[in-house]
Amino acid sequence: MATTQIPLTTGQGVIDRDFGTQLKREFMTSRKNLLARNAVTRVPVDDVALNYDIATTIDHSFSHRIDDWTVTAQKASGRCWLFAGLNTLRVGAKQVMGIKEFEFSQNYLFFWDKFERANYFLESIIETVDQVLDDRTVAFLLDRPIGDGGQWNMFANLVRKHGLVPKVFMPETESSSNSRRLNTVLKTKLRQGARLIRNLHHDGASDDALRESKLETLTAVFRILCIHHGTPPDRFVWEWTDRNGDFHRDPEMTPLDFARKYVTLPIDDYVCLVNDPRNPSGRTYTVEYLGNIVGGEIVKYLNVDIGLMKEIALSMATDRQPVWFGCDTGKMLRRDLGIWDRDLFDFETVYDTDLTLDKLDRLSYHETAMNHAMVFTGVDVVDGTPKRWRVENSWGPDTADKGFFTMNDSWFDEHMFEIAAPRQLLPEELQRALSTEPIVLPAWDPMGSLAR
């Protein structure tokens, strides 16, 4: 069989076949390159690039720390934002109950988020029903009809509408801890529902007919969720024994009753602060088609300087308040050691090339995005300046300091994106800015990535 000979040059931009030979020759003449190759082909590059001085000086002690409990585990799911939210709320709930260990049911809120998110998606399909299928927004919606991620405002929406229950009344299931198969089924059902709605519209059906079709799809979604997650409780009797050994029993209550009694954090006073260097500070922003509850609070960010974000987080942590936050967790992380540091790995020396992008360029060129939410439960302060931050993760107790990680302050400026904080901690001019109409970013903007 004859083979086609590729010409050395066929036009502008084509790589000459001899170019690779030249590059190999140059590579082989460098002892540094050979040493790096010999190391990286035998062990993970993270082990080779690890900064020894940082790795061997890890200190998990903190001048201010509130946690005395066991970490939670989201397992093979993208529920970090729910876990972080519930971990934030359980601090006050444990104090009211007088107990050391307590968890709200993560599965309960996950169930209702999936159901509400399905409705939100189908309403978005109805809203865009006049657009062609390959319109970028419609294509984006169909590509991501449902997922596990979320934002603080979405978490607050769920608590306000559906309340909370102790974990014992809706414990974890195989699907809540391993959500991939369920998500696959739900995506198929929702895309089918989107097709039905769009076909009905094409045939001239009324808006009422479109929403009737939506309700039929939601009925099937609810059944699927009950099969995978179990059925959410409507009422229950809560009993517990406190630290002193005293027994307590609440009368029968609803999930909303339970939330009203045991959530001490003023959710309605909390706002989302982000650091997005692409856009002007002091303005509010939202992301198109980012949300979970139709008619609920929109996802709304106030863009602030990273220094102010750190100042507010420090004020909360030293005042023994947990701080919900979102970041790009994969950057400069050593998971087994439980540490983030801006200079943790020296990949530039290993590869002998510059890998520098600042925060603005990382966002603009798709090199970074919010992808994980956690909680600050402590901070180490020296002469009024934070040195390192204690982080309650939701990856279980088998890594780091029994599941609690350490973020060196050098990492904060580079890879932190968001915190939820009381509005009264903001300067007055920024409190006023919160009431302005938010600038709408496109659905695919990286500021919406945590919810995807």
Secondary structure, DSSP 8 states (H G I E B T S, - for coil): -------S--STT---HHHHHHHHHHHHT-HHHHHHHHHHTTS-HHHHHB-HHHHTT-----SEE---S---B--BS--HHHHHHHHHHHHHHHHHHT-S---B-HHHHHHHHHHHHHHHHHHHHHHTTTS-TTSHHHHHHHH-S--S---HHHHHHHHHHH---BGGGS---HHHHB-HHHHHHHHHHHHHHHHHHHHHHHTT--HHHHHHHHHHHHHHHHHHHHHHH----S-B--EEE-TTS-EEE--SB-HHHHHHHH--S-GGGEEEEE--TTS-TT-EEEETT--SSTTS----EEE--HHHHHHHHHHHHHTT--EEEEE-TTTTEETTTTEE-TTSB-HHHHHTS-----HHHHHHTTS----EEEEEEEEEEETTEEEEEEEE-SB-TTSTBTTEEEEEHHHHHHHEEEEEEEGGGS-HHHHHHTTS--EEE-TT-GGGGGG-
